[in-house]
Every structure is written in C-alpha cells, then in structure tokens.
Amino acid sequence: MFHINKKKILLYCGIIGIILLFLYPNNISKEKYDYITKENILYSLHEKLTENFTSNAITACDYYDIVNDDTSLSISLVDGDLEEGHKIKEGGEYAPSECKPKFSTAIIVPYRDRAEQLRGFLVYMHSFLHRQYIHYRIYVVEQVDTHPFNRAKLLNIGAIAAIKAGYPCLILHDVDLLPEKTANIYTCLTSPRHMSSNINRPRFALPYSNVFGGVISILSKQYKAINGMSNTYYGITGDNEDLLARVQATDLKLCRFDPSISQYHMTTNDFISEIKPGKKDEEYSKQRMSKDGLNSLEFTEVATVLHPLFTHIMVDL
C-alpha cells in the first residue's frame, strides 16, 4: 500500500500555487464590479474649465485618441528629469498650447517626509499629464508639525485652495501611486470616480467593490456638498470609508473605468489592505458629515510657495 504524506502534498500544492501566481498574475480572483467601458468614457466626462482660463489656441483639443490609447508609461521615468521646454508655469500649472483644452483639474497630494518619492512623483505625473491635453495644477499639502499624519485634513486644505482658484474638478491623490495607462484621463465625471481600482499590490486586484481610496476624482461642487472629508482621522485608517459614506449619503453613485485602464503602480512597500466598514461606521459618518469637514477645518498656514513643478502649501495642524 502507498503511504500518503499529507504534509508533503500540502507543501507541493503551495509551491505550485505560488508558481502559477507569478506566471499568470492577472488570473487570480478579483472582485467583480461595474465600470465605464472605453467606448463610453468620452460621453461621461464633465467638460468645464476654470473661469479665468484663457488660451490662444484656435482649435479645441480632441480626446478620442487619448481614451483609446493602450500604451503604458515606463515607471523608470521617476528616476529621470523632465524634458526641456516642458512649459510648466510656476506653481505646477500647465495647459497645452497646440489646442484649447476642455477640462481644468486640480491634483491634490497630501504629503510629509517623502522628499525623493515626491520628486519622482512630480516628474512622472507631469510627463503623464502632458499627454492628455488638459489644463491642470498640482497642489502638494505638507504637514510640518509633529502630530500624527492627517491625510484627510490635508486634502481638505488643498481642496479649499483649488476651489478658491476656480478649479471645477478635484483629484485626491496619494503620492505613492502612479497611473500606468495614458487612457486614464485625469478629469472628473458627473459621478465621483475611484481611479485607482487596480493597484499592482495586491496584483491589480480590487479587494472589495466598496473600496474608495488611493486616487479619487470628484467635482468641486460635490466635494462641497458632502462637506469634504472628516478632520478627525489622525494616523489611522478609516478616512476613505468615511468619504464613501458621505458620497452615498448624498445619493452620488461611485463609478470606475475599465479595469485595464485603471492600473496603478505603488512605489512604496507599505501596502495596507483596507478594512471594509461596518454599518454602524457608515451611519456615524452620515450623522457627523454636516458638522465635521470643510466647515470645521482649523489649521495654521505656515507658508505657500509656488515651486516650478507644484504649489507647496505648508500647514501646522
């Protein structure tokens, strides 16, 4: 009779599973979700510019080729420099000169103590965004005090600055996420969009359908309607779940692009899987959203500096 060694069988199965995972990384189980197909992206975009935007271009920019572009940018761009003649204005503002854009977007980045990562992010993002023919500006909001990091509060501060400057579209953007596909156009839709639904950790898989963090686009008027994000999350997770509860409380529907477009590269090794919020947490977020957010924001502005590649807002919370 044959003697079956269960431990060896389990070991061999585990090894085979790991090999298959590396050979076929896109075949692992993923959360299924509805998304906007490539064919419908152009019809879903919210066309609006800042009121004070002017352009000498005669023809309007065409975005068909952009949303149908299957190419990816090389992540190695983070180690290089921007090409000469990039035409970025002071404060990290850019608009194409060859055509008149249809979109104005403010990219807001909460930040502290990641200088080299920020440098690579700025080089990569400007290179990426130049390909999309949009008018944009990058805001980096830095927490300079010694308190625990408050990502949501920094995003609120950046949002207020961008809204004051007239930007109709806000993109809330973590510094360690880089979009890979040119087709992932950095504009807003009529609904809030979870842009980074497929991050390379864990292997371009969405943990669950209600995840709502990393990179998010939302209209300025919608961000004001939900009173921004909660200011209470210091050094802990939960701010993204709170934001989703606010969005759902105002009957806004979360949307995403085709998974093949929504791929992002994470540049840090500190991936933390988000925990799905419970019903009590959602109800609590809805109850406090009217009094905790943009209308209760308190901070000290240390300085605002217009750098060549970004608007740097330094704050003490």
SULFENWO-V576844 format. One record per helix or strand of 3 or more residues. SS is the DSSP state (H for helix, E for strand). FROM is the first residue (numbers start at 1). TO is the last residue. If there is no record, write none. Layout:
# SULFENWO-V576844
ss=SS from=FROM to=TO
ss=SS from=FROM to=TO
This chain:
# SULFENWO-V576844
ss=H from=6 to=23
ss=H from=25 to=27
ss=H from=38 to=44
ss=H from=64 to=67
ss=H from=75 to=79
ss=E from=103 to=111
ss=H from=115 to=132
ss=E from=135 to=143
ss=H from=151 to=164
ss=E from=169 to=173
ss=E from=177 to=179
ss=E from=215 to=219
ss=H from=220 to=225
ss=H from=239 to=249
ss=E from=263 to=266
ss=H from=279 to=288
ss=H from=294 to=296
ss=E from=300 to=306
ss=E from=311 to=316
